[in-house]
Amino acid sequence: QISWTPLLVLGYLFYLLLGAMVFQLLEKQAETHFRNQFQLEKLNFLQNYTCLNLQALEKFVQVLMEAWEKGVNPEGNSTNPSNWDFSNSFFFAGTVVTTIGYGNLSPSTVAGQIFCVFYALFGVPLNLAFLNQLGKGLNAHLLTLERWVQKPGRAQVQLAIFLTIGTLLFLLFPPLVFSYVEGWSYGEGFYFTFITLSTIGFGDYVVGTNPNKHYIPVYRSLTAIWIVFGLAWLALVFNVGADLMEKFLQLKWHKSDLSLAEGATAKVEDEPEQPRIHIPS
């Protein structure tokens, strides 16, 4: 029996290599352009303000970078809302247990870092158990995903309804809200939505961080609740996709095994019968 595992490993590695080449092709030139533009802006700044030297400017840039790494937005002033009020802290706790980890905010105290480790140690399994139960509830009330492959017909209609409603609630409608509240384009809102619900969480787009906007206090808390239910839905979609891919690969290899077996059988049947040699006693 032929195993499809080596083929899957090669396909996985090929997919990573393909992604690396495409990202390099799309992003490297833009990065070079932004880097050169930034250096030019620094030179223009030094020419306009001759009282500063390059060393002082680099030190100030370092201060800005450290402030950003600590979650302090360099824009605005000291009257900016705190990153650690209850709503923002609730949102951060959600990003920890869901393993999203945007990276724009993290504990800076030793006590906070130690607590974060133990909080995640127990919170991540608790979140997985919660999402598992939530997924079972969605399975029981919306459709039985396991029977869809073996039982076509009504289950396929239920699956289509489930995917349509989930896509509207978690992927297509939220970007409209984020575009209105955050001032993003719809494409940026959709990008943030998918990157968040897939737990990739780059941190280049995060809700409720613009110091020039006034958010309602529960905005990020409501976003955290939306993330939890969206994670459960998208996890089901990913599980169905992985299950279908495995069944497809197994079916392909099973067909190839059958064709090889049938070919060998036909070859044996086509060969003329060899004459039997009679050895007298």
C-alpha positions in Angstrom: 0.0 0.0 0.0 1.3 3.4 -1.0 1.5 6.0 1.8 0.6 9.6 0.8 2.4 11.1 3.9 5.7 11.7 2.0 3.8 13.4 -0.8 1.9 15.6 1.7 5.3 16.6 3.4 6.7 17.5 0.0 3.6 19.4 -0.9 3.7 21.3 2.4 7.4 22.3 1.9 6.7 23.3 -1.7 3.8 25.5 -0.5 6.1 27.2 2.0 8.8 27.8 -0.6 6.2 29.1 -3.0 4.9 31.5 -0.4 8.4 32.7 0.5 9.2 33.4 -3.2 5.9 35.3 -3.8 6.2 37.4 -0.6 9.8 38.3 -1.5 8.8 39.3 -5.0 5.9 41.4 -3.7 7.3 43.0 -0.6 11.1 43.4 -0.9 11.1 46.2 -3.5 8.5 48.2 -1.4 10.5 47.7 1.7 13.6 49.1 0.0 11.6 52.1 -1.2 10.3 52.8 2.3 13.7 52.4 3.8 15.3 54.8 1.4 12.5 57.3 1.8 12.9 57.1 5.6 16.6 57.8 5.4 15.9 60.7 3.1 13.4 62.2 5.5 16.0 61.9 8.3 18.5 63.9 6.2 16.0 66.5 5.4 15.1 66.8 9.0 18.7 67.4 10.0 19.1 70.0 7.2 16.0 71.9 8.5 17.0 71.7 12.1 20.8 72.3 12.2 20.9 72.4 16.0 20.5 68.7 16.0 23.1 66.1 14.9 22.7 62.6 13.6 23.5 61.0 17.0 20.8 63.0 18.8 18.3 62.1 16.1 19.1 58.4 16.2 18.7 58.5 20.0 15.3 60.1 19.7 14.3 57.5 17.1 15.4 54.8 19.6 13.1 56.4 22.2 10.2 56.3 19.8 10.9 52.6 19.0 11.0 51.7 22.7 7.8 53.6 23.4 6.1 51.7 20.5 7.4 48.3 21.8 5.9 49.2 25.3 2.5 49.9 23.7 2.7 53.6 23.9 1.6 55.3 20.7 4.1 58.1 19.8 1.3 60.2 18.3 -0.7 62.5 20.4 0.2 63.5 24.0 0.0 62.2 27.6 -3.8 62.6 27.6 -4.2 59.5 25.3 -6.4 56.8 26.8 -4.6 54.2 28.8 -3.7 50.9 27.1 -4.5 49.1 30.4 -8.0 50.2 31.3 -10.5 47.4 31.8 -11.7 47.3 28.2 -8.2 47.1 26.8 -7.1 44.7 29.4 -10.1 42.4 28.7 -9.1 42.6 25.0 -5.5 41.7 25.8 -6.6 38.8 27.9 -8.6 37.5 25.0 -5.6 37.8 22.6 -3.5 35.8 25.1 -5.8 32.8 25.6 -6.7 32.6 21.9 -2.9 32.8 21.0 -3.5 35.6 18.6 -0.8 37.8 20.2 -0.8 41.0 18.1 2.5 42.1 19.5 1.6 45.8 19.8 1.0 45.4 23.6 2.7 43.2 26.2 3.3 43.3 29.9 6.3 45.5 30.8 6.6 44.6 34.5 8.2 41.4 35.8 5.1 40.6 37.8 2.9 41.1 34.7 5.1 38.9 32.6 5.2 36.1 35.2 1.4 36.3 35.6 1.0 36.3 31.8 2.9 33.0 31.5 0.8 31.2 34.1 -2.4 32.9 32.8 -1.7 31.5 29.3 -0.6 28.1 30.7 -4.1 27.5 32.1 -6.0 29.9 29.8 -5.0 28.4 26.4 -6.2 24.8 27.3 -9.4 26.4 28.8 -9.9 28.3 25.6 -9.4 25.2 23.4 -11.9 23.3 25.6 -14.4 26.2 25.3 -14.0 26.4 21.5 -14.3 22.7 21.3 -17.6 22.7 23.1 -18.8 25.8 21.2 -17.9 23.9 17.9 -19.9 20.9 19.1 -22.9 23.1 19.8 -22.6 24.6 16.3 -22.3 21.2 14.8 -25.4 19.9 16.7 -27.7 22.9 15.9 -26.6 23.8 12.4 -25.4 20.7 10.7 -23.5 17.4 11.1 -20.3 18.0 9.3 -19.1 14.4 9.5 -22.1 13.1 7.6 -21.8 15.6 4.8 -19.2 13.5 2.9 -21.2 10.3 3.2 -24.7 11.7 3.0 -25.3 14.2 0.2 -28.5 16.1 -0.3 -30.0 18.0 2.6 -26.8 18.1 4.6 -25.1 19.9 1.7 -27.8 22.5 1.8 -27.3 22.9 5.5 -23.5 23.2 5.0 -24.1 25.9 2.4 -26.4 27.9 4.7 -23.9 27.5 7.6 -21.0 28.7 5.5 -23.0 31.6 4.0 -24.3 32.9 7.4 -20.9 32.5 9.0 -19.2 34.3 6.2 -21.6 37.2 6.5 -21.4 37.4 10.3 -17.6 36.9 10.7 -15.9 37.8 7.5 -18.0 40.2 5.4 -20.0 42.3 7.8 -17.3 43.1 10.5 -15.0 44.9 8.0 -17.8 47.4 7.3 -17.9 48.2 11.0 -14.1 48.4 11.3 -14.0 50.6 8.2 -16.5 53.0 9.8 -15.0 53.1 13.3 -11.3 52.9 12.5 -11.2 54.7 9.1 -9.8 51.8 7.3 -10.7 50.7 3.8 -12.9 47.6 3.4 -9.9 45.7 2.1 -7.9 46.6 5.2 -10.8 45.7 7.5 -11.2 42.3 5.7 -7.5 41.7 6.0 -7.6 42.4 9.8 -10.7 40.2 10.2 -9.1 37.1 8.6 -5.7 37.6 10.1 -7.3 37.9 13.6 -9.8 34.9 13.3 -7.1 32.7 11.9 -5.0 33.5 15.0 -2.1 34.8 12.8 -2.2 38.2 14.4 0.6 40.2 12.8 -0.3 43.3 14.8 0.0 45.7 11.9 -3.8 46.4 12.2 -5.3 46.5 15.7 -8.7 47.9 16.7 -9.0 50.8 19.2 -5.4 52.1 19.0 -5.9 55.4 17.1 -5.2 58.2 19.6 -7.2 60.7 17.4 -10.4 58.7 17.7 -12.8 58.4 20.6 -14.0 54.9 21.1 -16.9 53.7 23.2 -15.7 52.0 26.4 -17.0 48.5 25.4 -15.7 48.7 21.8 -12.7 46.4 22.3 -14.6 44.1 24.7 -17.3 43.5 22.1 -14.5 42.9 19.6 -13.0 40.3 21.9 -16.4 38.5 22.1 -16.7 38.6 18.3 -13.3 37.1 18.0 -14.1 34.1 20.3 -17.2 33.2 18.3 -15.5 33.9 15.0 -12.6 31.6 16.0 -15.0 28.7 16.7 -16.7 29.2 13.3 -13.4 29.5 11.3 -11.9 26.5 13.2 -14.9 24.4 12.0 -14.3 25.6 8.4 -10.6 24.8 8.6 -11.3 21.4 10.1 -13.8 20.6 7.3 -11.2 21.8 4.7 -8.5 19.6 6.3 -10.8 16.6 6.5 -11.8 17.0 2.9 -8.2 17.4 1.8 -7.2 14.2 3.6 -10.1 12.3 2.1 -9.2 13.6 -1.3 -5.6 12.4 -0.9 -6.7 9.1 0.4 -9.1 8.7 -2.5 -6.5 9.6 -5.0 -4.0 7.1 -3.6 -6.7 4.5 -3.2 -7.6 4.9 -6.9 -3.9 4.6 -7.9 -3.6 1.5 -5.8 -6.6 0.0 -7.5 -5.3 0.9 -10.9 -1.9 -0.7 -10.1 -3.6 -3.8 -8.8 -5.9 -4.0 -11.8 -3.0 -3.5 -14.2 -1.0 -6.3 -12.5 -4.0 -8.6 -12.7 -4.6 -7.8 -16.4 -0.9 -8.4 -17.1 -1.1 -11.8 -15.5 -4.3 -12.6 -17.4 -2.8 -11.5 -20.7 0.3 -13.6 -20.4 -0.1 -16.9 -22.3 -0.2 -20.0 -20.1 3.2 -21.6 -19.9 3.4 -25.3 -21.0 3.7 -27.7 -18.1 6.7 -29.9 -18.2 5.9 -33.6 -17.5 8.6 -35.5 -15.7 8.1 -39.2 -15.9 8.4 -41.1 -12.7 
